[in-house]
Amino acid sequence: MSKRAVRLREAEILRDRLRDFGAEEGGDYGYGYGYGYGYGYGGGDGFNLSRPRAVTGPPVYAIGRVEWKYPSTGVKMEVAQAIKRTANPLLPDPVLRDAENKPGDVSIELSKGHYYLMRQFCWVLTLNRVEIYILQPRDSAGFEMIADAVQKNVGSKDRYLNVVVGVRGPVAPPQMCRGLRLPIVTCDQIFSIDIDGSLPKIGDAVKSKLAGKTPSITPPTDLDERIKHIYERTTQVAHNTGVSDRHRALNYLAVRYGDLYTEAVSYCADDKAFLSGVEVRRSRQSGVRRIVDVVFAFTNSTSNVMRKFFVRVDVTERFPFLVTPWSEYSEYYDRS
């Protein structure tokens, strides 16, 4: 196959991917690149991604941290100039060697609603410091959610987790984010979870549930330590890219279902047990809708007897929701 044929074939593949993502074909020749809500990084006569279109693809419910990257030196310099103008409009603009922008200064500029800057940035969702998605807000409200997430991440490092709900599209072309080849996620919702602020609330709920009982807590003897252990164990299980039904159900429960931690910690404290496993199974109630059972196994540290509880989640659409609350798994015990 000649080089020309190879290039034409690559162009056809890219054209098909862009069309699947919602691109509009226009003109009689060539193809262009663009991404998002009217903020492209190139552009041509072949495709136009600036018009809002329905994006089709697998739904995403992912947990990580939202960060930004500069797609070009020009964008980095414009951010530095904007920061300098805010500090003192009379000062001269910085030169290239002085354009090292501090994360705190950048987040302050973003919090002021400078959408023209936000449209230029390359927004990335990271998990354990590994980039997993390039984020594309569906509309201007998405930039407000991103600004809020970035402000919290910069102001309190490692305290917040960001949850991204949207639809996964094709892999980004290399020109989009300085060669970063990641799937593009069109975001419908971005919100933050306060990790440090959640633990005391869980502790209060557990203490209220255990009121009047004499829990037999084995090491760690401190109830707060046990709460932290269950919380970390559950969120570690949910470390994934949030695309499959199994992962979306786990991520939804990890950030939206507070009773999960309350019930798990209460049972462990009251019955000398520890969380020994988590499993996701297709529910027998699945038919037209996709429903899964998330089963939590607890093992008694003295007798080694296992006891199971489950939560039923509907993952048919973009936003998962609870079908059955925390219940004992006795009705199912290994029944085929």
Number of C-alpha atoms within 10 A of each C-alpha: 5 7 8 9 10 11 11 12 12 12 14 13 12 19 21 13 16 26 17 16 23 19 25 16 18 14 10 8 10 13 19 21 22 21 23 21 17 14 16 18 16 11 16 15 14 17 21 24 23 17 13 14 14 11 18 13 15 15 23 26 28 28 29 25 23 25 20 17 14 16 19 16 10 12 15 19 21 16 23 22 20 18 20 18 15 11 10 9 12 9 11 10 17 17 10 12 7 10 17 12 14 10 15 14 16 19 19 17 20 22 18 10 13 15 16 10 16 20 19 20 20 19 22 24 23 19 19 9 10 11 17 20 27 27 25 22 22 20 15 12 13 18 22 20 18 27 24 17 24 26 19 20 22 18 14 11 9 13 15 22 21 23 23 26 22 26 21 23 23 18 18 22 19 11 15 19 20 13 11 18 18 19 16 24 29 27 23 19 17 24 15 23 17 15 15 12 11 12 17 14 12 22 21 13 19 23 15 12 14 15 10 8 9 9 16 13 16 18 10 10 11 11 19 16 14 22 23 18 15 19 21 14 15 21 16 11 15 22 16 20 19 23 17 14 25 21 21 27 28 25 25 22 24 20 19 14 16 14 15 22 22 22 18 24 28 23 19 23 23 16 18 18 26 21 21 14 14 17 13 18 13 15 15 10 13 13 8 7 11 16 25 24 24 22 20 22 19 23 19 16 14 10 9 10 10 14 17 19 19 23 22 24 26 22 23 16 13 15 17 20 18 17 13 12 14 18 14 15 17 12 8 10 10 7 6 4
